[in-house]
Amino acid sequence: MFKNYLVTGVAGFIASRIAEMLLDAGHTVVGVDNLNDAYDVRMKEYRLKQLQGRDGFEFQRLDIGDWSAVEPLTFNFQPFDAVINLAARAGVRASVEDPWVYVDTNMTGTLNLLELCKRTRVPKFILASTSSIYGGEAPLPTPETASSDLPLQAYAASKKGAEAMAHAYHYLNGLDVSIVRYFTVYGPAGRPDMSMFRFAKWISEGIPLRVNGDGEQSRGFTYVDDIARGTIQALKPVGYEIINLGGHENITINALIAIMEEMIGRKAQITYHPLHPADALANRADVSKAGQLLGWEPQVSLRDGIARLIEWYNENREWTREINTD
């Protein structure tokens, strides 16, 4: 049965892939995004271009933090079967500089979408959250039951607030809510402010590669298609559940750089800098709940995923080499 979905942040890395998969399955998608300049907007325009013109896709440029922009969605479109909220200000370091915009988008924006669900009787809401919510002392691998009461920066704090608001709307209005906490996601057309894209560009173009810390900090990486597929699987009725997605394949930053050097065929010029206080030393997910509840398991290995990213970078190198990674 084909359904109608609202996907927010649709020009973003993960949301654009979710929208593609939903369209591939024959569903209709209304995608919204404000195309902000949190990172080089050319990457968002590239992703959006892959969606525009496809049957069943309609784009609206708007800011979910503005209720006057969100409210018309309640009467301008066919009723939505679910709202998939991936519109967010992301990035732990940037939230230290401008915490207000994180509250506007991640908390107020989520509230606006929950109110849309209430007023139009949307039965299902998915909220993309983050592994950063677990703070700096989480057990590894981290289960959903680990404490999320001590966020390290405004980004994680704003996501915690959004989760709490989603629970309130579940409790008061019977809204079925899946909260998917993403760990480190990578792949083609990824965010240029994250390590995978940066390393691919810096090594390929002979730009000094910046590492914060000694490079022995570790991350659990998961390929974007696996994350998108898991998010779609989370559309099933669950009541209210928090579900880890990703972070299953753990590697240190130094080891990651070595793999990318090998695949690109060029040595990195590494410069080491102090570790940023907003960064956690490690993350790795316990994804057993996603397997049990959703039947989800990752399918793309780290080496295969890195190879796909580098292939995409090279195919688009004429413009990707110009993308700002600051």
N, C-alpha and C positions, 0 to 999 in steps of 0.2 A: 504494500500500500504506500503510495507516494505521499509525502508530507511537505509542509511549508515551514521553513526554519528561519529565525532571525539569528544571524551570526555577527557579533560585534567585533571591532578590531579586525575587519576582514582583510585589510591590506597588510596585516601583520604576518609574521613568519609561520606560526602554527595555524592561525585562523584561516589563512588563505588556503592551506592544504586541506583543512577540514571542509571548507566550502567546495573545493574541487572534488573531494571524495563524495560529498553529498550530491553534487550535481551529476557525477558519474553514475550514481545509483538511481537517478531519475527524479530526485526531489527538487523542489524549488527553494531558492535561498534569497532572502533579502539581506544584503551585506551593508553594514554601516561602519564608517571610519572617519575620523577628523583629519587624517593625513598630517599629523603634527610633525614637527621637526626634532623630536627627541633623538633621532639619528637620521642619517642621510635619506631624505625623502625619495630619492631616486630608486632606492630598493623597494619602498612601498609602492611606488608607481609601477615598477616592473611586475610585482606580484599581482596588483590589481588588473593590469593589462591582460594577464593570463586568464582572468575571470570574465572580464567585460566582453560582451558579444556572445557569450554562451547562453543557450536556451535555458530558461528557468532562473536566470540570475538578474537581480536588480540592485543597483548601488545607490546609497544615500550618503552624502557627505554631511556628517553632523557629529557633535560632541555629546557623548552620553552623560556628561556632567551637567548638561543644561536641560532641565525638565521641559522648557518650552520647545526644544528641538526634539525631545524624545516623545512627548505626548502625541503629536500627529501620527506616530506609528500605530497608535491604538485604533485609528479609524481610516487610515489611508491604504491599508493592505488587508488581504484575506487573513483570518485568524491564524496565529502561529501555533504550531504543535509543540514547539519548544523554543526557548531562548538560550543560545550558547554564548556566554559572555566571556570573550577573550580580549575585550578592549581594556587596556591597562597602561599605566605608566610603569615600566619595568626598569630594573637596574638598581642594584643596591647602592652603588657609589653616588649616582646622580641624585638619589633621594636625600642624601646628606646636604646637598647644595640647595634644593628646592623642594622641601617636603609638602608644601601647600598644593602643588599640582597633583601629587600622589593622592592626597585626600580627596581632591575634586573628582578625579577620574575613578580611582579604585574604590572609594567608599560612597561618595555621592552618586557617582555613575551607576554603581551596583544597586543602590537604593532606588534610583529612577527606573531601572529595568525590572526590579522586583515589583515596583508599584504598577508598571505596565502589565506584568503577569497577573497581578491581582485584579486590575480593572477589566482585563479582557479574558480572564479565566484561562490563561495559558497553563497547561497542566505540568510542564516540566521546565526546570531551570538548571543549567550547568554553569558553574563558576570555575574559571581557571584560577588556581591559587599557586603557591610556590613552596619549594623546599626551604627557602630562606626563613619561613615561619618557625622552623624548629630551633633557630638560634644557634649558639656556639657550642653547646654542651650535649648535643643529641647523640644517643647511642648509634653505632654503625653496625649493620644497616639499620636505618631508621624506620620504625613502624608508625602508623597513624596515631597510635596511642601515646607517642612521645610528647612531652610538654611543648606547647607553642605559646607559653605565657610570657616569654622573655625575648621578644624580637630585638635584633641588633641595630636596626635602622628603620626609617619611616616607611620604606617600601614594604617590608615584612609586616610592620604594624598596621599599615593601611589594608593589607590583604587579610589580616586577622580580623579587622573591623568588618570587612566585607563578608567574611565567613559567618560572623556572628549575626549580621543583619539577615543573611540568607536563612539562618536557622530560625530567626524570629518570624519571617514570612512563612516558613514551613509550618511552624507551630501554630500561628494564628490563622492561616489561610489554607492549610493542607497542601501547599505547593510541594511537589516532589523535587528534591534537590540532590544533585550530585556535585560535590566539590572535588575537583581533580587537582592534586598538588603536583605540579611539574618539577622534576629535577632538571639537570642540565640537558638541553635539547640542541641538536645540531643538524646540519644538512644543507642542501642547495638553497640559495637565496636566504640564508640565515641572517640574524641580526649582525650588522657590521661592528657593533660595540662589544661583541662576545668573542671568546678566544679562538674558536675554530675558524671563523671568517678572517679574523685579524692575522692568525698564523699563516693561513693559506696565502693571503695577500703579501704579508711581510716577507715570507720566505721566497715566494715566486718573484717578487719585484726587487729583492735585495735590500729591503728596508730593515734597519735594526729592529729586532724582535724584543719587545719589552716584557719582562716577567716580573710581577710583583711578588716578593718573597724569594725563597731559594729554589722554587720549582718543584719541591717535593710535596706540596699540597696536592690533594687528589680530588677528582670529581667523578661522579657516576654519569656517564653520557648515554643518551638514547637518541636514535635516529628519528627525524621528524615524522616520517610516515607511520612509525609505530605509535608515536604519541597521538597523532591525529586519529588513527584507527581506535586507540583506547578511549579517546574522548567521545567518539561516536558510539562506541559500545556502552559508554556511561549514560546514554539516553534512556536506557531501560529503567523501569520504575524501581526505586530503591527506598523510598521514604525520605530519609536524610542520611547521606553517607559521605564521609571524607575518604578519598582513595588516592594513594600514591601512584603516580605514573612516571616511569623512567628511572634513570640512575642505576641501571642494573649492571653496567659494565664499567668497572672502576679503573682509573689510570691516573698516574701522576702527570703533572704538566710537563716535566722533563721528558717522560716517556712518550707523551703525545707529540711533542716537538720532534723527537727522533723518528717516529713513524711518518710524520708529514715531510721531514727532510728526505727520507728514503723514497717516498712516493713522488715527490716533486722533483727529486734529483738535484737538490741544491742545499748547501749547508746554511743554517740560520746564523745571523750575527746577533747573538743574544746579549742583552744588557739587563742586569738584575737591579731591582729597586726595592725599597722597603714594602712589606706587606701592608695593604690598606686595612685600617681597623674595621671597616664594614664587611670584610671578606671572612668567610668561614674557612678553616683549614681543610675541611673534608666534607663531602656529602656522598651518601650512598643510600639508595632506597631499599626498604623491604617492600616488595611488590606482591607478596603472597595474597593480600586481600584482593588486589585487582585480578589476579588469576582465579581466585575462588568465586568472587562476586560477578565478574564480567567475562570470565573466560579469556582474559587478555594475557598474552605473553609476547615479548619483543621477538622480531623475526630477522632484523638486520644487524649483523655483527659490526663491531666498531671499525675494523679494518675495511670492510665493504662500504660502510657509510662514509668513511673518510675518503675513500677512492671516488665515490659518487660526488662528494662535495668538490674535490679537486678537479674532476672532469667537468663539472658545471662551471667552476670558476674559469677554467681554460677556454671553454666554449664561449663564455661571455666576457672574456678578458678585455676586450676593447673598451668596455665601459666599467667593468667591475674594478679594474685597476685604479679608476678615478674616484671610487667610493671613499668617503671620509670615514676613517676608523677611530677618530678621537672620541 
